Each structure stands twice: as structure tokens, then as C-alpha cells.
């Protein structure tokens, strides 16, 4: 007999198959994904970052997320505005699992709230853990409203198949600074990683949620409704892996630069997880390992600020 998670995973795979067969836009974009160009940089001889030239993602990378622009466009995640061909699969009583028609991953999902409510993680983190357990072949991710979310006015997660992000290997291979280590839960930061990454490993959902809240509350917030962050979560070996990327900037200076200095990159969870998405060929051709490292460092919380977070947690 299949478990609840196996049954749901089977339904998701059936949804993907059906949508790629019957939705021309999705079918075209997933087929195009097979021919995207990519290259890999070794950073500081410690970890890899991959760069993907994906012109289909330009709408997301260049999305206008100011309040006026959001008011003037229809929300593309509200059920009444979905394309006629798009189908959803219910999860719990609050979410609909959708095939993302502009993929980065070979299997790319959006998990949208059924209500048009703001993108906020504080009371939704446990939902994210539930989704990750229900989709054990996927990494589930959350982009903060000013950290890559192209629909900051509509609560949603995304998910992509495991084995795609270098982050999945990095959490096992890189040096770490241990913050918590006890039965059922551990927490550590990845060292010399060019970006701020806190990892929670937990076999108990409530313990993970409690620790996440302490970290969330320890981050200083200035003129924002929540700390700037990206989250990636996956479920394996009967425990949840949560990677928290704390941010200080939404977009790097090269996004706003003129002329040769300009690169259209707006880092979100996938980029922080080790795959830089570049929708313009000129940027793909010229970007270097130095640029990748500099951008990660520029948008991430500083090490000094991270240590202050650890002091406030006081574990």
C-alpha cells in the first residue's frame, strides 16, 4: 500500500504529464529547457556555482515589484486569472499545486495559496515543511517579497526536482559553525560560502519551527514587514533540511548599472542555492566566477551581522 506522500507524489507526476501534453505554453518552455546553455564556476576551490542562460525567465528577473506596479496588474496566481489550460492539484485546504510554465528545473512547481494574501513566511513555515514531506523528490523554496518573489502580493512557494542545486551537496561537504547540536535537531552555518546560510536539520517539525522563529525574530528589520531572506527546504532520511539565506539587498548594483557594467540578475532562492539564472545572452557570455562571488557577497547579510543574530538567539 502506498503512503500518503507516495500517493500525492504520484498525483503531482500525473499533473506534470498532463500539463506538458495539453498546455502548449508549458510544453514549449519545458522542451526549450533541454537546450539552455550553462557553465560551471569553481569558487575559491571550495564550491561550485552554475550559470544558466534561460531567456524564458526574463519576466521574473525583471519583474516590477513596487506597490504601484502590483496594483496595476492582474495577479497571475489568483485562480480567476490562471490560463485556461492551467490545472491545479489541491494541497491541504489552503494551497494549489501548479506546473510552473516558465521553468528553471526539469520539474518545476508553484504552490500558491488559494487566497490573495501577502507573501509572508512567519506563519507559513510549518506549511512549507508539510509540503516538503509530501514532495520528497523536490526541494521546496520560498522567496521573500523583496528577495526574488515576482508575486510578493500573493503567498506562494515553489518546488524543483532534487539533484539540480549545488546547495544539496554543499550542506554535506563544506565547513560549518555549529550553533545547536542535540538529539532530534541541529543547526549550523556554512563557512566561507560567499553568502550567509544557516542550516536547520530536524526530525521533529515543531522543534524546527521553534528554532526558525527564534532566528527569524533575531534578524533586525528596518522598514520591512519581514526579514529579507530566501528559504529552501527538503525532506530526506526522515528529517527536514532547512537552508536560510539572510539578505541585505534585493538586487546587486550591476542590475541598475548602465552600459557594459549592467547585468540583469535578481538573485532569488535558486541563485542562492548555486544556480545563477541569466535571461540575457550578453550577461551569460561575460559573467565570471569573480562576478558570481561578488554578487553573492553583495546581497547577503554580512558575517558580523550574522554573528549578532547568533548572539540574540542565545541558545
WOQUIFEN-V408291 format. One record per residue. RES is the residue in one small letter. PSI is psi as a letter, one per 40 degrees, with the letter a starting at -180 (NA if undefined). OMEGA is omega in whole degrees, -180 to 180 (NA if undefined). Layout:
RES,PSI,OMEGA
RES,PSI,OMEGA
This chain:
x,h,180
x,i,174
x,i,178
x,d,-179
x,d,179
x,d,180
x,d,180
x,d,178
x,d,178
x,d,179
x,d,179
x,d,178
x,d,178
x,d,177
x,d,179
x,d,-180
x,d,-179
x,d,-177
x,d,179
x,d,177
x,d,-169
x,e,-179
x,h,-174
x,d,-179
x,d,180
x,d,-180
x,d,-180
x,d,-175
x,d,176
x,d,176
x,d,179
x,d,-179
x,d,-178
x,e,-177
x,e,179
x,i,178
x,i,178
x,i,174
x,i,-175
x,h,176
x,h,171
x,h,-175
x,h,178
x,f,-178
x,f,-178
x,d,-176
x,i,-179
x,i,167
x,h,178
x,i,178
x,h,-177
x,h,173
x,h,-174
x,g,-176
x,d,179
x,e,-177
x,e,-175
x,d,-180
x,d,179
x,d,-177
x,d,-177
x,e,-174
x,h,174
x,h,-175
x,e,174
x,i,-173
x,d,-179
x,d,-180
x,d,179
x,d,180
x,d,-173
x,e,179
x,i,175
x,i,179
x,h,-176
x,e,177
x,e,176
x,h,-172
x,d,-177
x,e,-178
x,e,180
x,i,174
x,i,-177
x,d,-176
x,e,-173
x,h,179
x,i,179
x,i,177
x,h,-175
x,h,172
x,h,-173
x,b,179
x,e,-172
x,e,-170
x,i,173
x,h,178
x,h,-176
x,i,170
x,h,178
x,h,-175
x,e,178
x,g,-166
x,i,165
x,d,180
x,i,173
x,d,173
x,h,-170
x,h,-177
x,i,166
x,h,180
x,g,-171
x,i,173
x,i,-179
x,e,178
x,i,178
x,g,180
x,i,-174
x,i,176
x,h,179
x,h,-174
x,e,-170
x,d,-178
x,e,-175
x,e,-177
x,d,179
x,d,173
x,d,-180
x,d,177
x,d,178
x,d,180
x,d,180
x,d,179
x,d,179
x,e,-180
x,g,-173
x,e,177
x,e,-175
x,i,164
x,h,-180
x,h,-179
x,i,-178
x,h,174
x,h,178
x,i,-176
x,d,176
x,f,179
x,f,174
x,e,180
x,h,178
x,e,173
x,g,-178
x,e,179
x,e,-179
x,h,-177
x,h,179
x,i,170
x,i,169
x,i,178
x,i,177
x,i,-175
x,i,176
x,i,178
x,e,-176
x,d,-173
x,h,174
x,d,179
x,d,-178
x,d,176
x,d,-175
x,d,-178
x,e,-180
x,d,-169
x,d,-174
x,i,175
x,i,-176
x,i,172
x,h,-175
x,h,179
x,d,179
x,h,175
x,h,177
x,i,-175
x,h,176
x,e,-179
x,i,172
x,i,-179
x,h,-179
x,i,173
x,i,176
x,h,-175
x,i,177
x,f,-173
x,e,179
x,e,173
x,i,-177
x,h,-179
x,h,174
x,h,-178
x,h,172
x,h,172
x,h,-176
x,h,174
x,e,-179
x,h,-176
x,d,-177
x,d,180
x,d,177
x,d,-180
x,d,-180
x,d,-180
x,d,178
x,d,179
x,d,180
x,d,177
x,d,180
x,d,-177
x,e,-178
x,e,-178
x,h,178
x,h,-179
x,h,178
x,h,177
x,f,177
x,i,180
x,e,172
x,i,177
x,i,177
x,h,-177
x,i,168
x,i,179
x,i,171
x,h,-176
x,h,169
x,i,-176
x,h,178
x,i,177
x,f,176
x,f,175
x,i,179
x,h,172
x,h,178
x,h,177
x,h,-177
x,h,176
x,h,179
x,h,-171
x,i,170
x,e,179
x,i,174
x,d,-177
x,i,-180
x,i,-177
x,d,180
x,d,178
x,d,-175
x,e,-175
x,i,178
x,i,173
x,a,-175
x,d,-178
x,e,-176
x,h,169
x,h,-178
x,g,177
x,h,-179
x,g,-170
x,h,175
x,a,-173
x,d,-178
x,d,178
x,d,179
x,d,178
x,e,172
x,e,176
x,h,179
x,h,-179
x,h,-180
x,h,-178
x,e,-179
x,h,-176
x,d,-179
x,d,180
x,d,178
x,d,-177
x,d,-172
x,e,-176
x,i,-178
x,i,176
x,d,177
x,d,179
x,d,-179
x,d,-180
x,d,-178
x,d,180
x,d,178
x,d,180
x,d,-177
x,d,-175
x,e,-175
x,i,173
x,i,-179
x,i,179
x,d,179
x,d,178
x,d,178
x,d,178
x,d,176
x,d,175
x,d,179
x,d,179
x,d,-180
x,d,179
x,d,173
x,f,179
x,NA,NA
